[in-house]
Amino acid sequence: MPLSRRDLIKVTAASALLADGAIGQAAPAPGGRAISSTDYASSWRPRNLARRPNILMVVLDDVGFSDLGCFGSEIDTPCIDNLARGGARFNNFQVTALCAPTRACLMSGQNAHRVGVGNIAEWGRPLPGYRGYIREDVKLLPQMLGEAGYNTIAVGKWHLSMVNDQDAMGPFDHWPTGRGFQHWYGFHGSAVDHFHPELFRNHSQVYPTKGENYHLTNDLVTQSIRYLQDHRVATPEKPFFMYLGLGACHFPFHAPDDKLSKYRGRYSQGYDSMRLPRFERQKALGVVPENALLTPRPDEVSGWDRLPTSERVFSERTMEAFAAMLDHADSEIQRLVTALQLMGELDNTILMVMSDNGAGGGYHRAGALDVRRIAYIEPETVAEKMRGLDLVGTERSSPLYSTGWSHLGNTPLKRRKGDTYAGGTRSPLILHWPAGELQLNAVNSQYHHVTDVVPTLLEMAGIEAPLPEPLDGTSFAYTLDDPSQLTRKKTQHYETAGDRAIWAKGWKAVTVHQSGDRFEDDDWALYHAEQDFSEAVDLAESEPEKLVELIALWDKEAAANNVLPLDDDLDGLYAKVAPRARASYEFFPDQTRFNRLTAPDIFRHNFNMEVVLELPDDQVSGVILASGDSAAGYELFMQNGHLYFVYIYTREAVQRFATDDQLQAGTRKIVINGQVDGRGSGRLSFTVDDRSVGSLVLPKMWRVEALNAGIRCAENCGAPISFAYAGSSPFEGTFERVLVNLSL
């Protein structure tokens, strides 16, 4: 059993271990100086190029260490595999355990808490290390590269701005174009609907043109190619920096039908029996050392054979959707690579592919049909899952697989996304650069961290960037000319929602914190990570002094990097960062889309909704107000002269109201009065021209933070809600505004 920290402190005094000879040093105090390639004492051989290299970062989402073919997977990823064969793979590249902190490190070269992003942006709170956005005085990589003459382009996921900043009037300081990117096309958060995404271009909300086969990954790559074509036409003499943050493979697992069909039946044997073959392929590929151990399935994860048949069938379908989504992403990355080849830019492009954290999973042992419903509303029954079996991966689902599949995705490591074990923090990394004359198909095993990317790229590009404070990262360019070099990094700390870890000179201490427990009572484990690739053998009992030394070092690093004070209270944090409810809201035809948390909170407050319509005839159709999507939302619209209100509690629990009679031509005043109990139920009454036309009971309602889409007026170009019409259904009459009043 691992020893508790309290017991370990009895073994030796931690204070003595902070004297000379301790394992590491605290992060340097802020102090202005220039970062120069000579700072790294590197064996990197500068390349003699006619122009500085282009830089293309492709960041996958929630893809586990073993999920790519070149890291042992059975999933087809031929493009990424080819990039690996023509470049280098890194099998000891660490990130943070969550998406936003990893991106903060990737853009800044500094530790996530130090720059203010110790957790995801939606959970920001007024503590220096957890604000949810990068400090204004921190210079980011696009700013450094822009000053060096690069065109800078961001496409896809940002996730580094506060929820309150994500509406039409900003502020835009923390959006990509406020932090050094000249262009941005993408989305702010994480759980984006890949069939009906809420997208932005620079400062403006935009809607993509959605044909029958629309998928976000395809759209993002198409936009990336167009930006690069513009770059080639306008400024071919300049290098470019493009950051492409894909939504694949964060939930919901959405993929085109042909990819879903391709993987049908591939996972019928289950996650338990598929882990060993992945492990054996990893060893054959050299991405896992021969002496590595395969860690066992955690006790809290159900064995595949113990799942009831129906749960195995549904669970299998969710993994098929994940594989299909990753396969599709690889196909789209190939389109981008091909475009670079045709432009003559691929050879001199430093192309990196990585994941932002380990594979995720959770919520139910068979996975989820609608993950947000489980996370924010209530559990799904297995019967509901099975009724939706053929919907998994389509626009009428928001699927996520179970932790058993994430255990497969992170082979051979322990635990998953959100944990500071390697299953949460070790990412596959591929670096491809033909003009850089890298050793082809190399596997680099030095310990690196995502903070190391900025100094690495600066060194590879030959850029000396004046910075207001030193970088925390250490360049790993030295490994590219000689993959046998010893690790030069000394120390790296981790913290995610109270889980902590510290790596120092090949040793690692780690603890999993349970919310509500005292931090000082957490049990720590100890691993000689340099020799124990998968953190399989806990040495806490046999090496207690080493463990206490590392814990003391974690304390020192945490104090120097804004990690303290620790806080494990994550309940209701969306509500804490949402805009405060107002007494009155106005929504106008042809206005922009508004943030989901900006929608009036009709869950907690009685409300009155009023609109005066001008109808040209008694056959009018079209949307009046739409909020949310088909998984959770409501919609007020007309169809063939009838007024409709549809409330989606879940995809199966749908409440509908419709007027018996058509609304006649002329001026019609519509009023909806809502009486809610604030605990999840309500009753709506409807009047037309002050005449009662009916009521609707809502037995169960969702909180506003459960939504995954914003609010639209006089059309619905966003996510379908009722599916009662095709397309955006613009309103065929006219009205000035929809007024919503809340009883605060």
N, C-alpha and C positions, 0 to 999 in steps of 0.2 A: 504493500500500500504506500502511496506517496505520503510523505510527511507534511503536516500542516506547517505553515510559516511560523506559527507560535512555537511549535516543538523545535523547529530548526534554529530559531534564535537562541534557544537554550544551549545549542551545541557550541556556538562561537559568537563572538560579538561582531555584528555587522560593521560597526564603526571602524574596527581595526582593519577591515578589508578595503576601506576606501583610501588607505595610505598608499605610498608609492608601491608600484607593482601590481595594483588592481588591474583587472582585465581590460578595461576600456577607459575612455575619457568622456566627460560630458560634451555635448555639442558646443561648438564655439560660440562665444557671446557675439551679438551683432556688432559689426564694425566695418565700415566701408572699405572696399578694396576691389581690384579688378581680378576676375578669374582668368587665368592664362593657361594655355596648354602646357606650359612648363611647370605649373603647379603640381602636376600629377606624377612627375618623375617616371614617365611612362616609357615602355619599349615600343610604343606605337610609332610606326614609320610614316611620316607625313607623305601624302600622295601628291604628285606633281600633276595637277589637273588644270585644264584651260579655264574651268569655271568651278566655283564651289559646288559641292554635290547638292542635288535636290534631297529633300527628306519627306518620306511618306510614312506616317504611323497608322497602322490599322489596329484598333483596339476592339477585340471581341468582348462579349459580356457574359459572365458566369460560365465560361468554358473551362472545364477542369483540366488538370495537368495531363491526363491521358486521353483527352477527347479528340485530339488531332491524329490523323493517320501516322504522321512522322513521330508521334509520341506514343504510339502503341494501339490506337483505336481501330475498330472495325468500320467506323464511319468513313465514307469516301470524302477525302479532302485533297484531291490530286494537285490543285494549284498550290496550296500551302506546302504540301509535301515537296513539290518541285522547287519552290523557293528555298526550302531547307537543304535540299541536295545541292543547290547552287550557292549556298551560304553557310551560316552557322546556326546551330541550335544551342540554347542555353538551358541546362537542366537544373540549375540551382538559382533561378531568377525569382526573387520574392517581390510580392506586392503587399498592399494592405488587404484586409479581409473583406473590404466593401468597396463599392464602385467609386463614390465621390472622393474619399480620401486617396485612393490610388491615382485618380486623375489630378488631384491637387499636387501630389508628389511628382507626377509625370510632367506637369506643366511648369513646376517651380524649381525642381532639384532640391527641395527642402522637405523635411518631415511634415506630415499632414497636420498634426496638432500645432506645430510651430507656426504654420501659416493660417490656422483657423478652421480646418476641415477635419476634425477628429471623427466625424460621423457623416451620414448622408445629409444633404442640404435640407431635406424636409424636416429633419430633426434638429435643426439649428436652435441654439439657445444662447443666452447672453453670458457665455464664458469664453475667454480668449482662444481656447483650443477647439471650440465646438460651434463657432458662429455659422458655419455652413457655406461660407464663401472665403476666398483667398484674400488675405490682408491687402489693402490698397497699395502699401509701400513695397510689396514684393514684386520684383520684375519677373515676368513669365517668359518662357521659351519663345513664343511668337513675337514678343517685344524685342528680345535679344536678337532674333534672326531678322526681324524687320529692320532693325538698325544696321544690320550687316548686309542689307540689300536684297533680302528675300521677299517675294510675294507670299503672304500668309493666308491660308484658307482653312476653315474648319467646316466639317460636314458631319452631321449626326449628333450623337448624344453629348451634351455639355455637363449638366448636373452640378454646376458650381455657382449657382445663384440662388438666393433665397426665394421661397414661394411668393412672398409679398412683392417681389420685383418682376414677376413673370407675366404681368398684364400689359395692356396697350400703352400705358404711360410710364412704364419702367418703374424705377430708374434703371438705366441700362449699363451702369458702371461695371457690373459684374457679368454681363453677357459677353460672349466671345469677342464681339467688336469693340467692347470696352477694355479688353485685356490683351490687345495686340493683334487680333486677327482682322484682316481687311474685309473678309467675307465670311458669312456663316449661313448655312442651310441645315436645319436640324431641329432637335427637340431638347427640352430642358431636363426632364426627369428620367425615369428608368423603365417603368412597366408600360411602355408605349404599345398601342395597338398597331400591329404591322399592316393591317388591312385598312385602318381608318386612323392614321396618326394625326396628332395635333402638331403642326410644323410651323417654323419661323424662318424668315429670311432677313438676316441682319436684325432690324428692330421690329419687324412687322409679322403678324400672324398671317399665314398663307395656307391655302388648301391645294394639295396636288390634284392634277387631273387624273381621276381614277377610272381606268378602264376595267374590263372584266377581270384582267389578270394582275391588277395592281398589287404590289408588295413593297413595303418600305425599303428593304435592303436593295432591291432593284432601283428604286427611286434615288436613294442616297448615292449609289454608284454612278447612276446616270448623271446626277448633278455634279459629282466629283469629276467625271470625264469632261463635262461642259466647262467647268472652271479651269481645268488644265488646258483645254483647247483655247479658251480665252487668253490664258497665260501665254501660250505658244504664239498666238497671233499678235498680242499687244506688246509683250516684253520677252521675246525668246532669249535675249541675252542674260536674263536674270534667273537665279535659281528659285525654286518654290519650296515652301514647307506646307504640307497638307496633313491635317489631323482628321482621320476618318473613324469616328466612334460609332460602331454598329450597335443596333439594339439586339442583334443575335448574339447569344442565345438566352437573354433574360426572359423570364416569363412575361407575357403569355407566349407559349411556344406556337408560333404561327408559321405555316409553310404552304407553298403552292401544292395543289392537288397531286401533280405528278411526282413531287418529292415525297409526299405522304404515302402514296401508293408504293413507291420504290422500297420503302422500309417496312411494309406490312409483313408481319411474321418474323422479322429479323431478331426479335428480342423475346421470343416465346420461352426460351430456356431460363430467363430471369437473371437478375443481377449477381446472384451468388456464384453461379457457374461460369459467368463471363469474365470475372475479375482475374482469375489465374491466367487465362489465355492472353489478356491484355498485358499482364505482368511479364509473361514469357516473351511477348513481342517487344516490350520495352527493353528487356535485357538484350535481346538479339539486335535491336537498333542501337544499343549503347547509351540510351537516355536514362537508364537505371543501372547502377553498378551491379556486378555479379554477386556481391556480398549483401545486397539489400534484402530486407525481409518484407513479406507481404503482411500488412497489418490486418487483424481480424475485423469482421463486421461488428460494429458497436452493439452492445446488449440491447440498447433501446430501439434498434432497427430490426423489424420482423424478418425472420428468415423467409426466403422466397417460397419454400415448400410449405410453410406454415400459413401462408395467406390463403383465404378461401378462393375458389376457382374464379368467381366473378371479380374479385379484387385483383387477381393476377392478370386477368384479361384486360381490365381497365388500365392497370399500371403499365402493362406492356405497350398499350396504345400511347400513353404519355411519353414514353421513351422513344417510340417511333417518331413522334412529333418533334422531339428535341433533335434527333439525328437528322430528320428531314430539314429542319431549320438551319443546322450547321452545314449540311451538304449544300443547301441553296446559297448560304453566305459564301462558301468557298467558290461556287460557280460564278457569283457576282464579283468576287475579288479577282477571278481570272479575267473577267471583262475589263477590269481596271488595268491589270497587268498587260493585257493585250493592247489596250489603248496607249499605254506608256511605250510599248515596243513600237507601235506604228508611228508615234511621235518622235521616236529616236531618243527618248528620255530614260528608258529603263536602266541602261548600263550605268548611268551616273546618278541613280537614285538610291539613297539609303532607305531600304524598305524594311520596316519592322512590323511583325505581327505578334500580338500578345493578348492575354486576357487580363481583365481587371481584378479578378479574384478567383477563388476555386469554385467548383460546381456547388449549386445550392440545394434545393429540394426542401421538403418538409410539409407541415400542415396535416397530412394524413398518410397512413402507411400505403395507400393505393394511389396517391397523387390527387390532383384537383382538376375538376372540370372548369370551375371558375374560382381562381385562387383568391381574388379580392373579396369574393363573397365569404370564403372561409376566414380570411384575415380580418375582415371588418364587420361582418354581419353574423353569420352562424355557420355551423358545419353543414356539409352536404351529406346526404345519405348515400349508401352504396347503390341503392336503387336509382337515385337521380343520376349518379355517375354512369350507370349502365344504360339508362335511357338516352344519355348524351354521348354514348361511345363513338358513334360515327361522326360526331361533330368535333371531336378532339383535333385541334390544329387548324380548324376553320374559323371564320369570322364570328361564328356563334359559340365560341368557347374562349376561355382564358386559362389554358392548361399549364400545369406545373407537375413535374414528376415527384416521386417520393425520395426520401433521404437514402433509400437503398440504391437508387440509380446514381445519386451524387457520390456515394461510396465507390461505385464503379468508375465514375468520371474522374475521381481523384486518385485512382490506383497509382502507387501502392500506399498512399498516404492516409493519415488519420483525419477524420472529421471533415468539415466543409466550410463553405462561405460563411462569414461571420465569426469564425473561430480563428484563434491565433496559432493553432497547429498548422502544419504545412499544408494540410488539405484545404485550408482557407487562404493561404498566402503564397503557395508556390504556383507560378504561372508558366505555361509554355512560352518561350520567346524564340522567334526566328529573326535573323538579320541577314539581309540579302543586298549585295552591292557589287555587281560585276566589275566596275571600274576600280573598286577598292582592293582588288586582288586578294580577297580573303581565302583562307584555306577552305576548300569546298567540302561540304557535308561534314563539317567539324561538329563535335559535341563539346561545348565549353562548360566545365563543371565548377568554376569558381563561384563563390557566394556573391551575388549581386542583389541590389534592391532597386525598386522603381525610382528612388531618388537619384540613382546613378545615371539615369538616361540623359538628363540635361548636360552634365559635364562630359559624358561620352560623346554626344553629338557635337558639342562645341569643339571638342578636341579633333574629332574626325573632320569637321568642316574648317578647322584652322581659324576659329573665331575667339578673340579675346573680348569678353563681354564685361563692361564695367557694371558692378552690382552693388547695391546698398549694403549687403551683408554676405558673408561667405555661404557657399552652397553646402548642404549636408551630404550630398552624394559624392561618390568616388568614381572617377571615370574607369570604365572597363574596356576602353579601346586597346589597352595593353594585351588583352586576350586574343585579339583578332589576328595578330601576326604570330602569336605563339600560344595556342590553346593549352599548352602544358604548364603555363605560368601558375604560380601559387596565388591564392586569394590575397588581395591587398586590403580589402575592407576589414575593419576592426570590430565594429559594433553596430547593432541595429535593434531598436526597441519597437514594440507593437502594443497597441491597445484598441479594442473594439468592444464597446458596451460593457466594459468591466473585465473582459478577458484580457490577459496580458501575456507578453512574452519578451524575452531578451535573447539575442544571439550575440556571442562574443568569441572570437578566435576559435570557431568550430564547436562551441558548446551552446546549448540552448536550454533555457528554463521557460516553462509555460504553465499557465493556470487557466482553468475554465471557471468563470464566476457565475454563480446563480443569483439572480436578482433578489434582493432583500437580505442576502447574507452579508456579514461584515467582511469588508475587503481583507482585513488583517487575518481573518480565519481561513482564507482560501487555501486549498491544497495546491502545491506546486510540484510539477514533474521536471525531471532533468534528463537531457539527452546529449550524448556526444555526437552531435549532428554531422561532424566531419566524417565520422566512421559509420554512423547509423542514418542512412539516407532517408528512411521513412519514419524516423522517430518511433521506433518499435520497442526499444529496451529502456525502461525508466531506471535511471541510476540514482534517484533521490536518496534512497536508503544507504547505498554504498558510497556515495560521494556527497555527504551532507554539507561539508565546508564549501565545496564548489557551488552548491545550490544557493547557500546563503550569500556567497560572494556575488552571484549573478542577480539575486533578488535586490541586493543593495545597489548594484549597478543599475538595475531597472529604475529604482527610486531616484537615483541621481539623474538618469536620462529623462525620466518623466518630469522632474522639476525643471530641467533646462529646456523642455520642449512644449510647455503649455498643456501637458497631459493631465495635470492635476488642477482642480479636485476631480476625483473620479465620481461618476454619477451613473447609476444603473436604472434610473427611473425613465423608461422610454414609453410608458403608457400615455396615450393621448397627446403625443408630441405634435402630431399633425394639427390637432385642434389648437395647440399653443402657438403655432407659427402662422395659422390662418388669419386672414384679415378679420378684424372685429365685425360682428354683425351690425348692420345699419338699420335704422328704422324704415328707410325708404330706398328703393332701387328703381332705376329707369333703364329700360332696354329699348333700343331703337332699330327700325328696319335698316338693313345694309350696314350695320355696325360691325366691328371686328368681333371675333370670338373672345370670350373672357374665361379666365382661369377657373378651374373646377371649384376651388376654394373661395372664389368670389361669388359663387352662386348663393342666392338667399337661403339661409338656414331654416328651411321649413320643417326640419325634424324637431328642433328645440323650441320653435316659436310659432304661435298662431299667426296666420297670415291672411292677407287680402290681395288678390291678383285681379287687375282690371285692365281692359283694353276696349277701345271704341273702334269698331271696324266699319269701313265703307265698302259695301258689297255691290258689285255691278249687276249681279243677278243671283238667282237662288241655286247656282251650281258651283259655287266657289270652292276651290281646294287650296291647300298650302299650309305650311308650318307657321305658327304664331310664335311659339317659344319652345325650345328644346334644351334639355339639361341632362348631361350624362350620356350613357350608351345603353346597349341592349342587355347588359349585365346588371346595371343599376342606373335608373334615370326616370325622367318623366317628360311628357311631350303634350303640348296643346296645339291642335291643328284642326283644319277643316278638310272634308272630303265630300265632294258632290253636294255641297250645301249643308251638310251635317257637321256639328261641332263635336270634337273628340278630345278626351283627356285620357292618356294611358300612363299608368305608373308601374314601373318595373322594379319589383322588390328583388326577385331573382328571375332568371330566364323562364322558369316555370310558374312562379308566383306573380302573375300579371293582373292588375286591376284596370278595368276599362269602363269609361263612361262615354255615352253618345246621346245626342239629342234625338228624340223620336222624329221631330219635324225638321225640315230644312229651314235654315235661316233665310229670310226673304231679303231681296235687294233693298239697299238703303243703308241708313246708319243704325248699327246694332251695338249695344253696350253689353259686354260680357264681364261678369264678375264671378270670381271663385273665392269663397270664404273657407279657410281651413282651420279646424280646431284640432290641435294635437296635444298629446299628454306629455311630450318631451321624453318619453321612455320607449317610443317605438310604435305608436299607433295614432291614427287620426281619422277625421271625417271631413269630407269636402262637400260643400253645397254650391250649386251652379244656378246662376240667374242670367236670363237674356232679356234686356230692356226691363229690368227690375221684376221680371216674372220668373218664379221658380221653375226650373226645368229638370231638376233631379239632384241626386246626391251620390256620393261614392264613399264607401268605408275602406280605409286602408288598414288592414289588421296589423301589418308590420311595415315599418319604414326604415330607410337607411340614413345614417349620419352623412352630412355633406362631405366629410373627408373620405368616405368610401367610394366616391365617384372616381372614374378614370377618364373623364372628358368634361370639357367646359360647357358654357351656356351660349346658345346661338339664338338669333331673333330674325323672324320673317323668312327663314330658310333653314335647311339643315344640310350643309356641306360636310358636316363632321360625321361622327359615328352614327349608324342607324340606331333608332331606339325602338319604335313600334313595329318596324318592317311593314307598315301599312301602305307604303308607297315606294316607288322607285326613284332614285336620284335625290336631289336636294329639295325638291318640292317647294320652290319659292311661292310666297303667298300671292294669290291672284287678285286680291282686292288691295286696299290700302289701309294703313293705320299710322298714327303718329308715334305711339310708344306703347310699351307694356309697363304698367306701374305695379310694383310689388311692395306692400307695406308689411312690416313685421311688428308684432306686439312684444317689445323688449321689456 
